[in-house]
Amino acid sequence: MTNPNDHRPYVELPVEARTLLTIVARAATFRFGVRPHDDSYLEPWLAEIWNSERLAPSDLADPARMTLVIKEHMSSSFSSENQQSAVSANEDVA
């Protein structure tokens, strides 16, 4: 039996844990006013967060903490996307 406090790679998480993480991420996007992405974008992004933060299944028991972790990653990931979109739009106009 594995310890719920040990990091498990995202791909080894049970589907229920990945689903819960997706729900928390979707709630965070709405709460912080970020345009929600489809699952094809969200899944690898959540895997990157999970593995880079070395999260463990027990971390899912604290949705407030998970929301903050996701918010931190959202601010860096989505703000750089918005900047790239703004640059692209300006380049098209010029």
C-alpha positions as CSV (number, residue, x, y, z in Angstrom):
1,M,0.0,0.0,0.0
2,T,1.3,3.4,-0.9
3,N,1.5,6.4,1.5
4,P,-1.0,9.1,0.5
5,N,1.6,11.7,1.5
6,D,4.2,10.5,-1.0
7,H,4.3,12.1,-4.5
8,R,2.8,10.0,-7.2
9,P,3.3,11.1,-10.9
10,Y,0.1,12.5,-12.4
11,V,-0.2,9.6,-14.8
12,E,-0.3,7.1,-11.9
13,L,-3.2,8.9,-10.1
14,P,-6.6,7.2,-10.1
15,V,-9.1,8.7,-12.4
16,E,-11.1,10.0,-9.4
17,A,-8.1,12.0,-8.2
18,R,-7.5,13.5,-11.7
19,T,-11.2,14.3,-12.0
20,L,-11.2,16.1,-8.6
21,L,-8.1,18.1,-9.7
22,T,-9.9,19.1,-12.9
23,I,-12.9,20.2,-10.9
24,V,-10.8,22.4,-8.6
25,A,-9.0,23.8,-11.7
26,R,-12.2,24.6,-13.5
27,A,-13.6,26.3,-10.3
28,A,-10.3,28.3,-10.0
29,T,-10.6,29.5,-13.6
30,F,-14.1,30.8,-13.0
31,R,-13.2,32.3,-9.6
32,F,-10.2,34.2,-10.9
33,G,-11.8,35.2,-14.2
34,V,-9.6,33.2,-16.5
35,R,-11.1,32.0,-19.7
36,P,-11.6,28.2,-19.2
37,H,-9.7,25.9,-21.6
38,D,-10.9,22.7,-23.0
39,D,-9.7,19.4,-21.5
40,S,-7.1,18.8,-24.2
41,Y,-5.3,21.8,-22.9
42,L,-6.2,21.4,-19.2
43,E,-5.0,17.8,-18.8
44,P,-1.3,18.4,-19.7
45,W,-1.3,21.7,-17.8
46,L,-2.5,20.0,-14.6
47,A,0.0,17.2,-15.1
48,E,2.8,19.7,-15.3
49,I,1.6,21.5,-12.1
50,W,1.1,18.2,-10.2
51,N,4.5,16.9,-11.1
52,S,6.5,20.1,-10.7
53,E,5.0,20.8,-7.3
54,R,5.5,17.1,-6.4
55,L,2.0,16.9,-5.1
56,A,0.6,13.9,-3.3
57,P,-2.9,12.4,-3.3
58,S,-3.3,13.7,0.3
59,D,-3.0,17.3,-1.1
60,L,-6.4,16.8,-2.8
61,A,-8.0,16.8,0.7
62,D,-7.3,20.6,0.9
63,P,-9.2,22.3,-1.9
64,A,-8.2,25.8,-0.7
65,R,-4.5,24.9,-1.0
66,M,-5.0,23.3,-4.4
67,T,-6.8,26.4,-5.6
68,L,-3.9,28.6,-4.5
69,V,-1.4,26.3,-6.2
70,I,-3.5,26.4,-9.4
71,K,-3.9,30.2,-9.1
72,E,-0.2,30.7,-8.9
73,H,0.4,28.6,-12.1
74,M,-2.6,30.3,-13.8
75,S,-1.2,33.8,-13.3
76,S,2.1,32.8,-15.0
77,S,0.8,30.5,-17.7
78,F,-2.3,32.4,-18.8
79,S,-0.8,35.9,-18.5
80,S,2.0,34.9,-20.8
81,E,-0.6,33.5,-23.2
82,N,-2.6,36.7,-23.1
83,Q,0.6,38.8,-23.8
84,Q,1.4,36.6,-26.8
85,S,-2.2,37.0,-28.1
86,A,-2.0,40.7,-27.7
87,V,1.4,40.8,-29.5
88,S,-0.1,38.7,-32.3
89,A,-3.1,40.9,-32.6
90,N,-0.9,44.1,-32.8
91,E,1.3,42.5,-35.4
92,D,-1.8,41.8,-37.6
93,V,-2.9,45.4,-37.4
94,A,0.5,46.9,-38.3
